[in-house]
C-alpha cells in the first residue's frame, strides 16, 4: 500500500509540472518544469538520477529559484533529495 501512495505522489508531481510548464505566462519561455519529471524518482525517493535527469537539470538550472519559490511544487525542489540529486549531477545547490 505504501508504494501505491508513492506512485500517486509521483503522478501528482508530474501532472503539476506539466500543467505549470504549459500555463501561458506561468513560466519563462526557457523554463520548462515538465523537463524535471524524469527526475521524480530521484527527488522523491533519493534514487540515483539518470543521465537524462542530470541533463535536464543542467538545462533548467537558471530556473531553479523560480521553481523553488512556487508554492505548488517548491517543497519538492527544496527537499533534501532534490539537493542530493543536484549534487549527484555535479550541480551547485542554488541559494535563492
Secondary structure, DSSP 8 states (H G I E B T S, - for coil): -HHHHHHHHHHHHHHHHHHHHHSTTTS-TT--GGGGGGGHHHHHH-----HHHHHHHHHHGGGHHHHHH-TTTHHHHTSHHHHHHHHHTT------
